[in-house]
Amino acid sequence: MASSEEPVQITSSGGSESGTTPSMTSTTTTSTTNASMMPAPTGIRKLFILIGKYFNLISLLLFIGALGWFVCWPLLSKHVYYSENALSVFFQNPEYNQMDANFGADIYNQLKTLNRSSNDFREQTYRTIENYLHLEKTPFFSELKRHSFEIERNYINKIVPVKGENMYVTIRPGRGNGKESIVLTVPFLKSESLSFALSILKMISRMKWLNHDIILVISDGYDHQWAGEDAFISSAVIPTGRMREAITIDFDSFNFEQIAILTEGVNGELPNLDMVNVVTGLLSEGYYNFGSSVLASFFKADPTTSTDVDSLIKKYSQFKDQLPIAIYLYQKLLFRLNQLLNNAIPRDFIEESVIVMYHWYNQLISIPTGPHGWFRKQLTHALTITNSIVPSSSMNKSLNQTFYLLGRVVEITIRSLNNLIEQLHQSFFLYYLVSSQHYYGFEHYLPNLLMFVGALTIQFIGNYYLEGATEKVLTHSLIFVLTNYFIGILIYLTPVILRDVAIHLPFINSTDTDFTKYWFSIVVALVTIALIASRPISSRLYEFFIGERPGPLSWRNVKSLTVALSTLCVGASMIYSSALCIFLSTFLLTLCTITMTIPESKILRLLQLVAILILCPFNLLVVNVITKNYFFDIPISSQLESLYHITDLPQNLFYIVFCAVMIPTWTVFLLLSVIKSSPMQTATTVKTKVE
């Protein structure tokens, strides 16, 4: 009878690696003698026994189900809805008129006569604006002020002091109390956008409904990752109160057909969904539209505007600079799959799937998509309105007409934001846009994230209880795992330490090429140390803290503890960055699936080792660089150069997880596969002990 025998607990630590010990034999005999006295497992107890026995299979099924759910997000999206206060202004007639548009066009006609190649182009621009605004008999603004700033931009290889000068134009309504403000930002280099923003400001000055201060920031430092916006946020040159919302107007040209609404900020943080819905809703209204069936986009380079993205890349050099190679390949994969299935996949699903993956990618890499990103650091809801690169990039309208059409949209947007006085629920900031009319919110994708976390949790529990190691073995395993994670932290700190050391050591050049060589060499050395010396180091640490020599490592415990620590990072990222949660979970569960067992066959062990090597985190960077060079013809040197334009890299969530979690986890799993002296037991053949 199955119930008359008690399963034997098998470990791969201590005496278990040298065979069956007398104590184990005694335990087995005693348990067999007393087995008839124990009741048969029933109910929840039996369920836990089954989970413990088949935990690898259950975890794998959860993993596959979670991935399938993720792919189906576009099919499960919900229709957008609006706050009542935001919706009410849709029924109001815009007050931005042709005279306001002419005002902006007149300013632009003066700005375009300036010499853009002149060293004092900024001074010429500011002086022209001041002179023009002071021609008004009754100034429409409350304050006109310049702000000279000097801030530091923390790049990977150096700290660059950036000097610049902003100009601020403010409107302070009589009914406002100065405690809250709405910010408009525009780079001084974009003359058309600057003229348009000033025309918006003049129109707003006539409005009686305004109860927020309106601040126009004409920013400098565009070439240094929007240093002007950063300087404005970090300074207190003018009173701002609480900055509720911020809109950046950043058009390369007003001769466009499609508008892009950029939403992702620092570390993928998003503005309030109502704010995005208002803008996209206004653009989709026939009363405001631009005569185009494809109007609102969410990306500067939107591949869904054409079925032939390759032609866009050849025609517009800027398109390939803005389009992530991963999204390009994903769309090509969907098109190829659709061809194999005889066009069985609906066109709408392909477009929406690409849009979701595009948002997911932007949140994952944690780099802001526009100047609005800096405002999210201050918990200000912000987005950027710009022109999207599309096949037909001309509206065939005059500048006055374009100002007039877009001005009405921006006016109603500001009016809606002025009415959004209530604090909305946090879930409105956790979403994925599927289209201009559909979204997938946190309440919808949370169960999907829990499936990923659940699969990892089952992996941890199954490996931990299947081994049943002693306290000393657990301590040794924990020290080994923490040693690898400490090396991962050193890899994370490498560019910061190297940058600071380079200041004092003349032989270390901070140029991009030299810095890359030193950085790469140190990282390779640290990974080599982790692979070769992490076991001896952990043994010495065990002797130092415990005071005795450690026994052999229990690799199943090492695996369970590694999964446990990584799962904590997954759980922490669940709310803050769902994209990072999904990516890291997929990476971990793939490693767990590959290492379910350590096969005895040399060929299978070799295949397992190759699979783990393919999953090396550094391969992500290598593949990205090579594919971008192959498909987009972007030189590798240019790609490395763009890496050094990223600011505040140590604060980038993806970089933190990549160095401090993914690399040490991968090294542990690689060691787990390589070392043959401590074989793991097959999950389906090892019986768990029933307490």
Secondary structure, 3 states (H helix, E strand, C coil): CHHHCCCCCCCCCHHHHHCCCHHHHHHHHHHHHCHHHCCCCCHHHHHHHHHHHCHHHHHHHHHHHHHHHHHCHHHHCEECCCCHHHHHHHHCCCCCCHHHHHHHHHHHHHHCCCCCCCCCHHHHHHHHHHHHHCCCCCCCCCEEEEEEEEEEEECCCCEEEEEEEEEEEEECCCCCCCCEEEEEEEECCCHHHHHHHHHHHHHHCCCCCCCCEEEEEEECCHHHCCHHHHHHHHCCCCCCCEEEEEEEECCCCCCCCCEEEECCCHHHCCCCHHHHHHHHHHHHCCCCCCCCCCCEECCCECHHHCCCHHHHHHHCHHHHHHCCHHHHHHHHHHHHHHHHCCCCCCHHHHHHHHHHHHHHHHHHHCCCCCHHHHHHHHCCEEEEEEECECCCCCCCCCHHHHHHHHHHHHHHHHHHHHHCCCCCCHHHHCEEECCCCEEEEHHHHHHHHHHHHHHHHHHHHHHHHHHCCCHHHHHHHHHHHHHHHHHHHHHHHHHHHHHHHHHHCCCCCCCHHHHHHHHHHHHHHHHHHHHHHHHHHHHHHHHHHHCCCCCCCCHHHHHHHHHHHHHHHHHHHHHHCHHHHHHHHHHHHHHHHHCCCCCCCHHHHHHHHHHHHHCCCHHHHHHHHHHHHHHCCCCHHHHHHHHCCCCCHHHCHHHHHHHHHHHHHHHHHHHHHHCCCCCCCCCCCCCCCCC
